[in-house]
C-alpha cells in the first residue's frame, strides 16, 4: 500500500474510495463478480478541472472471459474509461456538483449481464466542516498504493485510494527542489523498491519540472511554476522491484498550480474612441472599454474593476461621465453636452485586479476619447436684415444678390447646410434662391424674364433653414428671415409685330402696286421716345414692298399661286422692325399670304409622248389633261381634234371617257413607222373657261408578236437616243485603237530586244568579240567553265617543281588532267601584228581554249614565258625611225574594239 506524506506544510486529504469488506471469510467462498462496493463516497475539490481523474472503480470479474464495459449516468459531466477511472468531463464547481448519486453500470459484452454501483460526490469543504462522518476519511501523510488483485482467488481485497489534487503555488521562490509529497508501497517492508513518476513535467516535455527520489519516494518540484503557461500537471506514480517488475498498479497524481497575482490588467486598445450626441440626457450610453488579465479569472487575481481617473476638460462639470466598474461601459451622468463649447472629452480609465483593491491589486490605464457629435441645435441666422440687388429687364439665370448666414453647427453637415425659401414678394415665381455648396450662401437668381414696364422693383422675403429639422425645444429666431430689395434696370427692348405671323387671304393675279395690308410693330419701351423703321428681310419671289415708316405692304409683281415659292397655297415673307435706341434693337415678323386660285392656266395633254405599233391592236391611246389650277378651274375637261392639218381628223379620232380622260384611236388599219404630232384642243371648266391646243407626239414602230417595238425607233423611245448610241460607238473605236497600239508597241519592243543581243553583224560574230552585259561579271552559265584553261601552258616549268605559295590565282589546280596537244611556242617576231594574229589562230584552233567570252592569255610575262624580251624596242639597234602607223590597223576582227579603245591620245 502506498502512502502520501504531507510536504511543504500542505495537508492532503485522502478519500478512501472503497470500504474494506465487512468480514473476511475464514474459508474460501465462491467468487461473485460485481463492484467492490455498492456505494462509493468520493471527496472532490471545490473546483474540479476538466479531465481531472476523480477515483478508480474496482470491479471483481472472477476470471470471466468477456470484456467489461463501464457507463456513467451523467456523461455530460463525467466520463469513465475502460480501466474504471472516472474523469471530470468539464470544469465543475462546488455549486454545480450533482446532488443525486452517479450510477456506474458494468456490463459483460459476452453475456450482457449488468452490475450497478452508486457514487456520491462530497465537496472537500464539507469534509473540513465535519459535514461528512470522519470515519469515511483519514488524514494520512502518505499516499499508499491499493493492493493489486493478483488473481481471481484472492480472499481479501482492499479499496483503491482516490487521491485529491496537490496544489502548488506558482512563482515560488524555493529553495528548490521543494518536496511536495511522499509515495510508499506496503511491499517495501520485505524488499527494496524503486519509485518513479511519468507524464508531462516529469519524463515528457516540459521535462525536469518534477523529480522523485527513487528510494524514499519523495516527489519534489524542481523550478518555479507558471499557471499562465501550464495550469495543471497529470502524473502517474510507479513502484517496481530491483528487477524492474511492477509491484503496484500505477497511481494518478494531479498537481494544480495555484494562481498568484503576477499579471497586470491589459487594455485591448490603448486609445478608445467613442461618440455621444450633444444634448444627450444623463444615462446615455457612450462606449465600452475592455481589459484582460492573464491571471485566473475565477480568483480575485483576475477579477477586474474599472474607474475614471480624470476628465479633460472639466466643463461644464468634472463628472460628465461614469463607468460601470465591472463591465467597463461608459455612460453620461450629467446634462450640458454642447459641441459648440466642448467638442471632445478625454478620459483616463483605470483597470485594477483583486476586485479593485488599491492595496493588493495591480492596475493599468488607457485613454478614452469621446467626441461630441453635432445635432441641429443652432438655426442659420442672416448677417443682415435687408439685402439689395439689381437686374436688367428680360435677363434670366442672373444672380441678383448673395445672402450670407451664420450657423454654429458643424460645417458641411446637414445641421449646417442652409436651405433658402422665398416666402413673400414673388407671386409669379420669377426668382429662386439656390444654395452655394461651398460658402452656404443663398444665391438670389432670376428664372423668368422681368419687364421694367410692369414692375420696377421687387421686395422678397427669404427664410433660411437647415437640411434637417431643428432639435426639439429649439425655435426659429427672427434672424432666420431677411428681406431682399431688387431694382429692375430698363433696357432698350426689341420691337415686336402683333400678330406674328400675320395671315391674309388674297386672290392670285393681283397687279403690281396693289396695297395688301399694313404690318406694323409695337415698341415695348413705353418710357422711351423712339421711332421704328421697317425693312424687308425675306421675300423669295420679290413680289412685295414695305413702307419704311408706316409698314404698309404693296406688290411690285403679279402674285402667282402656281409659283414654286408657294407651298400649300401659302407665301411667306419676313420683315424687320428697328428702333433708334442706343443700342438699336430690332424684331422680325412674318407675313403669310394665302393665295386663292383663279383660272389663269390652260390645260395640257398628258402624257406628251406615246408609242403604238404599225398595226395597232387595239389601236387606241388613253390620255388625260394637266392643269396648274385647282378645282373648279380645272376638270372636267373637254377634248377635240384640231381641224388642221386635214389628215388629223382623217386618220385619227378622239373619244371622251370621263371628265379627265379621253381616248385617241386610229381610223385606218395600218400606219407607216414614224413620228406623228396630233393637235388636241383641251378646255377646262373655269368660270371663264380656258382652252389650249396641245400636241400629242405619237411614235409608230414595227412590233413583234408580243406587241413590243423592234426597230431603232423603239430603242430611242425607251430612252437611248442618237447621242448615246454615238458615244457608245466612239468608246468602242477608241478601245480598238488602244489595243492596236499596244500590239505594235509589243512587237517593236521584241525587235529591240533581239537587236540588243548582238553588238556586231552576224558575219563578224566571233568568240573574241567584246559583249556588253547589264550586270557585274558573267551570268550564271559562266560559273561552270574551267578557268584553269586560262593559265600558261606548262611547257617550260612543270607544276611539280613550283614551290608552294607562289602559284597564280588563275593557274590550274594540282591534279592530274587529260593531255591535250600543246600550242607551239610563239617565235619572237619583229612585227607585233603578226604575233597577235598567230596567237589568235592558235587560240581558235586549240580545242582546250575557253569560250569566246572568257579571258584569253596571249602572253605571260615572267618566268617560263615563251615570248622574248621587248627591251630591244628601246635599244639603238632597233632603229629609231621605225614606222608604227601600221599598228592602227587592227583588222576586221578588232574593228569594234578599235572604235571603242583605239582613239587618239585625246
C-alpha positions in Angstrom: 0.0 0.0 0.0 1.3 3.5 -1.0 1.1 6.4 1.4 1.3 10.1 0.7 3.3 12.3 3.1 2.4 15.9 3.6 5.1 18.1 2.1 5.8 21.9 2.4 3.2 22.4 5.0 0.4 21.2 2.7 -2.3 18.9 4.3 -3.6 16.5 1.7 -6.9 14.9 2.4 -7.3 11.4 1.1 -10.6 9.8 0.4 -10.9 6.1 0.8 -12.9 5.1 -2.3 -13.9 1.6 -1.2 -14.7 0.2 2.2 -12.9 -2.9 3.4 -15.1 -6.0 3.1 -17.0 -6.3 6.4 -15.9 -9.7 7.4 -13.2 -11.7 5.9 -14.3 -15.2 5.2 -12.3 -17.8 7.1 -12.8 -20.3 4.3 -12.7 -19.9 0.6 -16.2 -18.9 -0.5 -17.0 -19.0 -4.2 -16.1 -15.8 -6.2 -19.0 -13.5 -7.1 -18.5 -11.0 -9.9 -19.5 -7.3 -9.1 -18.3 -4.0 -7.8 -16.2 -4.0 -4.7 -18.7 -1.6 -3.1 -22.3 -0.8 -3.7 -21.9 2.8 -2.7 -18.7 4.9 -3.2 -18.1 8.2 -1.4 -15.6 10.4 -3.1 -14.2 13.7 -1.9 -13.7 16.3 -4.7 -12.1 19.7 -4.6 -14.1 22.9 -4.7 -13.1 23.4 -8.3 -12.6 20.3 -10.5 -10.8 20.9 -13.7 -11.8 19.3 -17.0 -10.0 16.0 -17.5 -9.1 15.6 -13.8 -9.4 12.0 -12.5 -11.6 11.5 -9.5 -11.3 7.9 -8.5 -11.0 4.3 -9.7 -13.9 2.0 -9.6 -12.9 -1.6 -8.8 -14.8 -4.5 -10.4 -14.3 -8.1 -9.5 -14.6 -10.1 -12.7 -13.9 -13.6 -11.1 -11.9 -14.6 -14.2 -14.8 -14.0 -16.7 -13.5 -14.2 -20.2 -15.7 -11.4 -21.5 -14.8 -7.8 -21.7 -16.3 -5.4 -19.2 -17.8 -2.1 -20.3 -18.4 0.8 -17.9 -21.1 3.5 -18.4 -21.9 6.7 -16.3 -25.4 8.0 -15.8 -24.2 11.6 -16.3 -21.9 11.6 -19.4 -22.1 15.4 -19.8 -20.3 16.0 -16.6 -18.3 12.7 -16.1 -16.7 10.0 -18.3 -15.4 6.6 -17.2 -12.7 4.8 -19.1 -12.4 1.1 -19.7 -9.9 0.7 -16.8 -12.6 2.1 -14.4 -11.1 5.5 -13.8 -13.8 8.3 -13.5 -12.8 11.7 -15.0 -14.5 15.1 -15.0 -15.9 15.8 -18.5 -16.0 19.6 -17.8 -14.9 22.0 -15.2 -17.1 21.6 -12.1 -17.6 23.9 -9.1 -19.0 23.0 -5.8 -22.3 24.6 -6.6 -22.6 22.6 -9.8 -22.0 19.2 -8.4 -24.9 16.8 -8.9 -27.0 16.2 -5.8 -28.2 12.7 -6.7 -25.5 9.9 -6.8 -24.0 8.8 -10.0 -24.8 5.4 -11.3 -21.9 3.4 -12.7 -23.0 0.4 -14.8 -20.7 -2.5 -15.7 -21.9 -4.9 -18.4 -20.4 -8.1 -19.7 -20.2 -7.8 -23.5 -20.4 -11.5 -23.9 -23.3 -12.4 -21.6 -24.9 -8.9 -21.5 -25.1 -9.3 -17.6 -25.0 -5.9 -15.8 -24.0 -4.6 -12.3 -24.7 -1.2 -10.9 -23.0 0.9 -8.2 -23.6 4.4 -6.8 -21.0 7.2 -6.4 -21.7 10.0 -4.0 -19.6 13.2 -4.6 -18.8 15.1 -1.4 -17.1 18.6 -1.6 -13.9 19.0 0.4 -15.2 21.9 2.3 -18.0 19.8 3.8 -15.4 17.3 4.9 -13.4 20.0 6.6 -16.5 21.4 8.3 -17.5 17.9 9.6 -20.5 17.6 7.4 -19.3 14.1 6.4 -18.7 11.5 9.2 -15.0 11.4 9.9 -15.0 7.6 9.7 -15.1 8.0 5.9 -11.9 10.0 5.8 -8.4 9.6 7.1 -5.7 12.2 7.4 -2.6 10.4 6.1 0.8 11.7 5.4 1.4 9.2 2.7 -0.2 8.0 -0.5 -0.5 4.3 -0.3 -1.0 2.2 -3.4 -4.1 -0.1 -3.2 -3.4 -3.8 -3.2 -3.3 -5.4 -6.5 -5.7 -8.2 -7.3 -3.2 -10.7 -8.5 -5.7 -13.3 -9.3 -9.4 -14.1 -9.0 -8.9 -16.4 -5.9 -7.9 -13.6 -3.6 -9.6 -14.0 -0.3 -9.3 -10.3 0.7 -9.5 -7.1 -1.4 -8.8 -3.6 -0.3 -10.2 -0.4 -1.6 -8.5 2.0 -4.1 -7.4 5.4 -2.8 -8.8 8.4 -4.6 -6.0 11.0 -4.3 -7.1 14.6 -4.2 -5.2 17.1 -6.4 -2.0 18.6 -5.0 -2.0 22.4 -5.1 1.3 24.1 -5.7 1.5 28.0 -5.8 3.1 29.5 -8.9 6.2 31.7 -8.9 7.6 30.0 -5.7 11.0 31.3 -4.7 12.2 28.0 -3.4 14.5 26.7 -2.3 14.4 24.0 -4.9 13.9 21.2 -5.2 10.9 21.6 -3.0 9.2 18.5 -1.6 5.6 18.0 -2.4 4.5 14.5 -1.3 6.0 11.1 -0.5 4.8 7.9 -2.1 5.2 4.5 -0.4 4.1 1.0 -1.1 3.4 -1.7 1.6 5.7 -4.1 -0.3 8.8 -2.1 0.7 8.7 -3.8 4.1 10.1 -7.1 2.8 12.0 -6.0 -0.3 13.6 -3.0 -1.8 11.5 -1.0 -4.3 12.2 1.8 -6.7 9.7 4.7 -7.3 9.3 6.8 -10.5 6.8 9.2 -12.0 5.8 9.7 -15.6 3.9 12.3 -17.5 4.2 15.9 -18.8 6.6 17.7 -16.4 8.4 14.6 -15.4 9.7 12.4 -18.3 7.7 14.2 -21.0 8.1 17.8 -22.2 8.4 20.0 -20.3 10.8 17.6 -18.6 12.6 18.2 -15.3 9.9 20.1 -13.5 9.1 17.3 -11.1 11.6 14.7 -9.8 11.1 11.8 -7.4 13.6 10.1 -5.1 13.6 6.5 -6.4 14.3 5.1 -2.9 12.3 7.3 -0.5 9.6 8.2 -3.0 9.7 11.9 -2.2 8.1 13.9 -5.1 9.6 17.4 -5.5 9.2 20.4 -7.8 12.5 21.5 -9.3 11.7 25.0 -10.5 9.0 27.8 -10.2 5.7 27.0 -11.9 3.7 29.4 -14.1 0.0 28.9 -14.1 -0.5 31.0 -17.2 1.8 28.6 -19.0 0.5 25.2 -17.6 -2.3 25.3 -15.1 -2.1 21.7 -14.0 0.0 18.5 -14.4 -1.2 14.9 -14.6 1.5 12.5 -13.4 1.4 8.8 -12.8 3.5 7.1 -9.9 5.1 3.7 -10.4 6.6 1.2 -8.0 8.9 -1.6 -9.2 11.3 -4.1 -7.5 15.0 -4.2 -8.2 14.4 -6.5 -11.2 12.1 -3.9 -12.8 8.9 -5.9 -12.1 5.8 -3.9 -11.3 4.7 -4.5 -7.7 1.8 -1.9 -7.6 -0.7 -0.6 -10.1 0.2 3.0 -11.2 -1.4 5.7 -9.2 -2.5 9.0 -10.7 -1.3 12.3 -9.2 -2.8 15.6 -10.2 -0.8 18.8 -9.4 -2.7 22.0 -9.7 -0.8 25.3 -10.0 -2.3 27.8 -7.6 -2.6 31.3 -9.3 -0.7 34.2 -7.9 -1.4 37.8 -8.8 1.6 38.2 -11.1 0.0 39.8 -14.2 -1.3 43.4 -14.6 -4.5 44.0 -16.5 -4.0 45.0 -20.1 -6.5 47.0 -22.1 -7.2 45.6 -25.6 -6.7 49.1 -27.0 -4.6 51.9 -25.5 -6.8 54.6 -27.0 -10.6 54.1 -27.2 -12.8 56.3 -29.5 -16.4 56.9 -28.8 -19.1 59.4 -29.7 -22.1 60.9 -27.9 -24.6 63.4 -29.4 -24.6 66.8 -27.9 -27.5 67.5 -25.6 -27.8 63.8 -24.5 -29.7 63.1 -21.4 -28.0 61.6 -18.3 -27.7 57.8 -18.6 -27.0 57.8 -22.3 -24.6 55.0 -23.4 -21.3 56.2 -24.8 -18.9 53.2 -25.3 -17.4 50.2 -23.5 -13.7 49.7 -22.7 -12.3 46.2 -22.1 -9.2 45.0 -20.3 -7.9 41.4 -19.8 -5.8 39.8 -17.1 -3.8 36.6 -17.6 -4.4 35.6 -14.0 -7.1 33.2 -13.1 -10.5 35.0 -13.7 -12.1 32.7 -11.1 -10.0 34.2 -8.4 -9.6 37.7 -7.2 -6.3 37.8 -9.1 -8.2 38.1 -12.4 -11.3 39.9 -11.3 -11.1 43.4 -12.8 -12.7 46.7 -11.7 -12.8 49.9 -13.8 -12.9 53.6 -12.8 -12.4 57.0 -14.3 -9.3 58.7 -13.0 -9.6 62.1 -14.8 -11.7 64.1 -17.3 -10.4 66.8 -19.6 -11.9 69.4 -19.9 -13.8 69.6 -16.7 -16.7 71.5 -18.3 -19.5 72.1 -17.6 -18.8 69.7 -14.6 -15.8 67.4 -13.8 -18.1 64.3 -13.6 -19.8 64.3 -17.0 -19.3 60.5 -17.4 -19.2 57.4 -15.2 -18.1 53.9 -15.9 -19.5 50.5 -14.9 -16.8 49.1 -12.7 -17.4 45.5 -13.8 -18.3 45.8 -17.5 -16.4 48.9 -18.5 -19.5 50.6 -20.0 -19.2 54.4 -20.0 -22.5 56.5 -19.7 -23.3 60.1 -19.2 -24.3 61.2 -15.7 -24.8 65.0 -16.3 -26.5 67.2 -18.8 -25.0 70.0 -20.7 -23.1 68.4 -23.5 -22.6 71.1 -26.1 -20.4 70.5 -29.1 -20.1 74.2 -29.9 -18.5 74.7 -26.4 -16.7 71.4 -25.8 -16.3 69.2 -28.9 -14.3 66.4 -27.3 -13.6 64.9 -23.9 -10.6 62.8 -22.9 -10.9 60.3 -20.0 -8.2 58.3 -18.3 -9.6 54.9 -17.5 -8.0 52.6 -14.9 -8.5 48.8 -14.7 -7.4 47.1 -11.4 -7.4 43.4 -10.4 -8.1 42.0 -6.9 -11.6 43.3 -7.5 -10.2 46.9 -7.4 -8.4 46.6 -4.1 -6.0 49.5 -4.2 -3.6 47.9 -1.7 -3.0 44.5 -3.2 -4.3 44.9 -6.8 -2.4 45.6 -9.9 -3.7 48.3 -12.3 -3.2 49.8 -15.7 -4.6 52.8 -17.6 -5.9 53.6 -21.0 -7.3 56.7 -22.7 -10.9 57.1 -23.9 -11.6 59.9 -26.4 -15.2 60.9 -26.5 -16.2 63.1 -29.5 -19.4 65.1 -29.0 -21.4 64.8 -32.3 -23.4 67.6 -33.6 -27.2 68.0 -33.7 -29.1 70.8 -35.2 -29.4 72.9 -32.1 -28.4 76.2 -33.9 -30.6 77.6 -36.7 -29.0 79.6 -39.5 -29.1 83.4 -39.0 -28.8 86.1 -41.7 -25.9 88.5 -41.3 -28.1 91.4 -42.3 -31.8 92.2 -42.1 -32.0 93.5 -45.7 -30.0 92.7 -48.8 -30.0 94.7 -52.0 -29.6 93.8 -55.7 -30.4 95.0 -59.3 -31.0 93.2 -62.6 -31.6 94.4 -66.2 -35.0 93.5 -67.5 -35.6 90.5 -69.7 -32.4 88.8 -68.3 -32.7 85.2 -66.9 -30.3 83.0 -64.9 -28.7 86.1 -63.4 -27.6 86.2 -59.8 -29.1 89.3 -58.2 -27.8 89.1 -54.6 -25.8 86.9 -52.3 -27.5 86.1 -48.9 -25.0 85.2 -46.2 -25.8 83.3 -43.0 -24.0 82.1 -39.9 -24.6 78.7 -38.2 -22.8 77.5 -35.1 -23.3 73.8 -36.0 -20.5 71.7 -37.6 -19.8 72.9 -41.1 -20.7 70.8 -44.1 -23.2 68.7 -42.2 -27.0 68.6 -42.7 -27.3 70.6 -39.5 -25.2 73.4 -41.0 -26.2 73.3 -44.7 -28.8 76.1 -45.3 -31.9 75.8 -47.5 -33.5 79.1 -48.6 -37.1 79.7 -49.4 -39.0 82.8 -50.8 -42.0 83.3 -48.5 -43.2 86.6 -50.0 -42.9 89.2 -52.7 -42.7 86.9 -55.7 -46.3 85.8 -56.6 -45.3 84.9 -60.2 -42.3 82.8 -59.3 -39.7 84.9 -61.2 -36.9 84.3 -58.6 -35.3 81.3 -56.9 -32.7 81.1 -54.1 -30.4 78.0 -54.6 -27.6 77.4 -52.1 -23.9 77.7 -52.9 -22.5 74.4 -51.6 -19.1 75.9 -50.8 -20.0 79.1 -49.0 -23.5 78.1 -47.8 -24.8 81.5 -49.3 -28.2 82.0 -50.8 -27.9 83.0 -54.5 -31.0 85.1 -55.5 -31.4 84.2 -59.2 -33.8 85.4 -61.9 -35.6 82.4 -63.5 -38.2 84.3 -65.5 -37.9 87.5 -67.6 -38.7 90.7 -65.7 -40.5 93.6 -67.5 -39.4 97.0 -66.4 -42.6 98.5 -67.8 -44.6 96.2 -65.5 -42.7 96.4 -62.3 -39.6 98.5 -61.4 -38.8 97.0 -58.0 -39.3 93.7 -56.1 -39.1 93.2 -52.4 -38.7 89.5 -51.5 -38.9 87.8 -48.1 -36.5 84.9 -47.7 -36.3 82.4 -44.9 -33.3 80.2 -44.1 -33.5 76.7 -42.6 -31.2 73.7 -42.4 -31.5 70.4 -44.3 -32.6 68.7 -41.1 -35.1 70.0 -38.7 -34.1 71.7 -35.5 -33.7 69.7 -32.3 -36.7 69.5 -30.0 -37.1 72.6 -28.0 -35.2 74.9 -30.4 -37.3 77.6 -32.1 -36.5 79.5 -35.2 -35.3 83.0 -34.3 -36.2 86.3 -36.1 -32.7 86.4 -37.6 -33.5 83.4 -39.8 -35.7 85.7 -42.1 -34.4 88.5 -44.3 -35.6 91.0 -46.9 -34.2 91.3 -50.4 -34.8 94.5 -52.3 -34.3 94.2 -56.1 -34.3 97.1 -58.5 -35.1 96.5 -62.2 -33.0 98.3 -64.8 -34.7 99.5 -68.0 -33.1 98.4 -71.3 -33.9 99.0 -74.9 -36.2 96.2 -75.9 -36.8 95.0 -79.4 -40.0 96.0 -81.3 -42.4 93.2 -81.8 -45.1 92.6 -84.5 -48.5 91.8 -83.4 -49.8 89.3 -84.5 -46.8 87.4 -85.6 -47.2 85.7 -88.0 -49.9 87.8 -89.7 -52.2 85.8 -92.0 -54.1 87.3 -95.0 -56.1 85.8 -97.9 -55.8 87.2 -101.5 -56.6 86.1 -105.0 -53.6 85.4 -107.2 -53.1 87.6 -110.2 -53.1 90.8 -108.2 -51.5 93.5 -110.2 -48.3 95.4 -109.2 -48.6 98.5 -106.9 -51.6 96.9 -105.2 -51.9 97.5 -101.4 -52.1 94.3 -99.4 -52.0 95.3 -95.7 -50.2 97.3 -93.1 -47.8 95.2 -91.0 -46.6 97.4 -88.1 -44.7 96.7 -84.9 -45.0 97.8 -81.3 -42.2 99.2 -79.1 -42.4 97.7 -75.6 -40.3 100.7 -74.2 -43.2 102.9 -73.2 -41.0 105.2 -71.3 -38.6 105.9 -74.2 -39.4 108.2 -77.1 -38.3 106.1 -80.1 -39.3 105.7 -83.7 -39.5 102.4 -85.7 -38.4 101.9 -89.3 -39.3 98.9 -91.4 -37.4 96.9 -94.0 -37.8 93.7 -95.9 -35.8 90.7 -94.7 -37.0 87.8 -96.8 -39.1 87.9 -100.0 -38.3 84.8 -102.1 -40.2 85.8 -105.2 -39.6 89.5 -104.8 -43.3 90.3 -105.0 -43.6 92.8 -102.1 -42.5 96.2 -100.9 -42.9 97.7 -97.4 -43.0 101.4 -96.4 -40.1 102.2 -94.1 -42.2 104.5 -91.9 -45.7 103.1 -91.8 -45.2 99.4 -92.6 -47.7 99.4 -95.5 -47.1 96.5 -97.8 -47.7 96.8 -101.6 -47.0 94.5 -104.6 -44.3 95.0 -107.1 -45.1 91.9 -109.3 -48.1 89.7 -110.0 -48.9 87.1 -107.4 -48.9 83.7 -108.9 -50.2 80.7 -106.8 -48.5 78.3 -109.2 -45.1 79.8 -108.4 -42.5 77.3 -106.9 -42.1 79.7 -103.9 -45.7 79.0 -102.9 -46.2 75.9 -100.7 -49.7 74.7 -100.0 -51.1 78.0 -101.3 -49.0 79.9 -98.7 -46.4 82.5 -99.5 -44.2 83.6 -96.5 -42.3 86.9 -96.3 -40.3 88.2 -93.3 -39.9 91.9 -92.4 -37.7 93.7 -89.9 -38.6 96.5 -87.5 -35.7 98.5 -86.0 -35.9 101.3 -83.4 -33.5 104.2 -82.9 -32.4 103.3 -79.3 -28.9 103.0 -78.0 -28.0 100.4 -79.0 -30.7 99.9 -81.6 -33.0 96.9 -81.2 -34.8 95.1 -83.9 -37.6 92.5 -84.2 -38.9 90.3 -87.1 -42.3 89.5 -88.2 -43.7 87.0 -90.8 -46.5 87.7 -93.2 -48.3 84.7 -94.5 -50.3 85.2 -97.7 -52.9 82.6 -98.6 -53.4 82.8 -102.4 -56.8 81.9 -103.8 -56.8 80.2 -107.2 -58.1 81.8 -110.4 -58.4 80.2 -113.8 -55.1 81.5 -115.2 -53.6 78.3 -116.6 -54.7 76.5 -119.7 -54.8 72.7 -119.6 -52.2 70.5 -121.4 -52.3 66.9 -122.7 -50.6 64.2 -120.6 -48.6 62.2 -121.5 -47.0 64.2 -124.3 -45.4 61.2 -126.0 -46.8 57.8 -126.6 -45.9 54.7 -128.8 -48.0 52.4 -130.9 -47.4 49.7 -133.5 -47.9 50.0 -137.2 -50.8 47.7 -136.9 -52.2 48.6 -133.5 -54.4 46.1 -131.8 -56.1 47.7 -130.1 -55.5 50.9 -131.9 -56.4 53.3 -129.1 -54.4 55.5 -126.7 -55.6 56.8 -123.3 -54.8 60.4 -122.5 -55.6 62.9 -119.8 -55.2 66.6 -119.2 -52.9 68.5 -116.8 -54.0 71.9 -115.4 -52.0 74.0 -112.9 -55.2 75.4 -111.4 -57.3 73.9 -108.8 -60.9 72.8 -108.9 -63.3 74.2 -110.1 -60.9 75.9 -112.5 -59.5 72.5 -113.7 -61.5 69.5 -114.7 -63.7 68.1 -116.1 -62.1 68.8 -119.4 -63.3 68.8 -123.0 -61.2 67.1 -125.7 -61.4 67.5 -129.5 -59.0 67.2 -132.5 -57.9 70.3 -134.3 -59.1 70.9 -137.8 -55.7 71.3 -139.3 -53.9 69.6 -140.7 -56.6 67.9 -142.6 -55.1 64.4 -142.3 -55.5 64.5 -138.5 -59.3 64.1 -138.5 -59.0 61.7 -141.5 -56.6 59.3 -139.7 -57.5 59.8 -136.0 -60.5 60.2 -133.8 -60.8 61.1 -130.1 -63.4 59.9 -127.6 -64.0 61.3 -124.1 -64.0 58.6 -121.5 -64.6 60.7 -118.3 -64.2 64.2 -117.1 -60.4 63.9 -117.0 -59.7 61.1 -119.6 -60.1 60.7 -123.3 -59.1 58.0 -125.9 -57.3 58.7 -129.2 -57.9 56.0 -131.8 -56.6 55.2 -135.3 -59.2 55.2 -138.0 -57.1 53.3 -140.6 -55.7 49.8 -140.2 -52.1 50.5 -141.0 -49.8 53.4 -140.4 -46.2 53.6 -141.5 -43.4 53.9 -138.9 -42.6 57.4 -138.0 -43.3 60.2 -135.6 -46.7 62.0 -135.7 -47.8 65.0 -133.8 -51.6 65.2 -133.2 -53.0 68.6 -132.1 -55.7 68.3 -129.4 -57.8 71.2 -128.2 -58.5 70.9 -124.4 -60.9 73.2 -122.5 -61.2 73.4 -118.7 -64.3 74.1 -116.6 -63.4 77.5 -115.2 -66.0 80.3 -114.8 -64.2 81.8 -117.8 -63.0 78.6 -119.5 -59.6 78.4 -120.9 -58.7 76.4 -124.0 -55.3 75.3 -125.3 -54.1 73.3 -128.3 -51.6 70.7 -127.0 -49.7 68.3 -129.3 -49.6 64.6 -128.6 -46.4 63.1 -130.0 -47.1 59.5 -131.3 -44.3 57.2 -132.4 -45.3 54.4 -134.7 -42.9 51.5 -134.9 -42.6 47.9 -136.1 -43.6 45.4 -133.4 -43.0 41.8 -132.7 -45.7 39.2 -131.9 -45.8 40.5 -128.3 -46.5 44.0 -129.4 -43.1 45.4 -128.5 -41.1 47.7 -130.8 -38.2 46.0 -132.5 -36.6 48.8 -134.6 -34.3 51.6 -133.7 -37.2 53.9 -133.0 -38.2 51.6 -130.1 -34.7 51.9 -128.7 -34.8 55.7 -128.9 -38.3 55.7 -127.4 -37.0 53.6 -124.5 -34.6 56.4 -123.6 -31.5 55.5 -125.6 -31.1 58.5 -128.0 -28.8 59.1 -131.0 -26.3 60.9 -128.9 -26.0 57.9 -126.5 -25.5 55.5 -129.4 -22.8 57.7 -131.0 -21.0 57.9 -127.7 -21.0 54.1 -127.3 -19.6 53.7 -130.8 -16.8 56.2 -130.2 -15.8 54.4 -127.0 -15.6 51.1 -128.9 -13.4 52.7 -131.6 -11.1 54.3 -129.1 -10.7 50.9 -127.3 -9.8 49.1 -130.5 -7.2 51.8 -131.3 -5.6 51.4 -127.9 -5.4 47.6 -128.3 -3.8 48.0 -131.8 -1.2 50.5 -130.4 -0.4 48.1 -127.6 0.2 45.2 -130.1 2.5 47.4 -132.2 4.5 48.5 -129.2 5.0 45.0 -128.0 6.3 43.9 -131.4 8.7 46.8 -131.6 9.9 46.0 -128.1 10.6 42.4 -129.2 12.7 43.7 -132.2 14.7 46.0 -130.0 15.4 43.2 -127.5 16.6 40.9 -130.3 18.8 43.7 -131.8 20.5 44.3 -128.4 21.6 40.7 -128.2 24.5 41.2 -130.7 26.7 44.3 -131.0 28.1 43.3 -134.4 26.8 41.9 -137.6 26.3 38.1 -137.8 29.3 37.7 -140.1 31.5 39.5 -137.6 30.3 37.4 -134.6 33.4 35.7 -133.3 34.3 34.4 -129.9 36.9 37.0 -129.2 34.5 39.9 -129.6 33.6 42.0 -126.6 30.0 41.7 -125.4 28.2 44.1 -123.1 26.3 42.7 -120.1 23.9 44.6 -117.9 25.3 43.2 -114.7 28.7 42.8 -113.0 30.6 39.7 -114.2 29.2 36.9 -116.3 25.9 35.2 -116.0 25.2 32.0 -114.1 26.1 30.0 -117.2 29.7 31.2 -116.9 30.2 29.8 -113.5 30.7 26.2 -114.8 33.6 27.0 -117.0 37.0 25.6 -116.1 39.1 28.7 -115.6 42.2 26.6 -115.3 42.3 26.7 -119.1 43.3 30.3 -118.9 46.7 29.6 -117.4 50.1 29.5 -119.3 50.9 26.0 -120.7 53.2 24.0 -118.6 55.8 23.7 -121.3 58.6 25.4 -119.5 58.0 25.0 -115.8 56.0 21.9 -114.6 53.8 22.3 -111.6 55.7 19.6 -109.8 58.8 21.8 -109.4 56.9 25.0 -108.5 57.2 25.9 -104.8 54.1 26.1 -102.8 52.7 29.6 -102.2 53.9 31.3 -105.4 51.2 30.0 -107.8 48.9 32.5 -109.5 45.3 32.5 -108.7 44.2 31.6 -112.2 46.6 28.7 -112.5 45.3 25.2 -112.9 45.0 23.3 -109.6 47.5 20.5 -108.8 45.7 17.3 -110.0 46.1 15.0 -113.0 44.4 16.2 -116.1 43.9 14.8 -119.6 46.7 15.5 -122.1 45.9 17.9 -124.9 48.2 18.9 -127.8 50.2 21.9 -126.6 50.5 25.1 -128.5 53.7 25.8 -130.3 55.9 28.3 -128.7 55.5 31.6 -130.4 58.6 33.0 -132.0 59.9 36.4 -131.4 58.5 38.2 -134.4 59.5 41.7 -135.2 56.0 42.6 -136.2 53.6 42.7 -133.2 50.6 42.5 -135.5 51.7 39.1 -137.0 52.4 37.9 -133.5 48.8 38.7 -132.3 47.3 37.2 -135.4 49.2 34.0 -135.0 48.2 33.9 -131.3 44.6 34.3 -132.3 44.8 31.5 -134.8 46.4 29.3 -132.2 43.6 30.1 -129.8 40.9 29.4 -132.4 42.4 26.1 -133.3 43.1 25.0 -129.7 40.4 22.5 -128.5 41.4 23.4 -124.9 40.7 27.1 -125.3 37.9 28.5 -123.1 34.7 30.1 -124.6 34.9 33.2 -126.6 33.6 35.4 -123.7 36.3 34.3 -121.3 39.8 35.6 -120.7 42.4 34.6 -123.3 46.1 34.6 -122.3 48.1 35.6 -125.3 51.4 36.0 -123.4 52.9 35.6 -120.0 55.4 38.0 -118.7 58.0 36.4 -116.3 59.5 33.1 -115.7 58.6 30.5 -118.3 57.3 32.9 -120.8 57.5 31.9 -124.4 57.9 35.5 -125.5 61.2 37.1 -125.8 62.3 40.3 -124.1 60.9 43.6 -125.5 63.9 45.6 -124.3 65.1 45.7 -127.8 62.4 48.3 -128.6 64.4 50.9 -126.8 67.9 49.8 -127.9 69.9 51.7 -130.5 70.0 48.7 -132.8 66.3 48.6 -133.2 66.2 51.7 -135.3 64.7 54.9 -134.0 62.9 55.8 -137.2 60.8 52.7 -137.2 57.2 53.4 -138.6 54.5 52.2 -136.2 51.5 53.5 -138.0 50.5 50.1 -139.2 49.6 49.3 -135.6 46.5 51.5 -136.0 45.1 49.0 -138.5 43.7 46.3 -136.2 42.0 44.3 -138.8 38.3 43.3 -139.3 38.2 41.2 -136.2 39.1 44.1 -133.9 37.2 46.9 -135.7 34.7 47.2 -132.9 37.5 47.2 -130.3 39.5 49.7 -132.2 36.4 52.0 -132.4 36.0 51.9 -128.6 39.6 52.0 -127.4 41.8 52.8 -130.3 41.3 56.5 -130.3 43.9 59.2 -130.2 45.7 60.4 -127.1 42.9 62.9 -126.7 
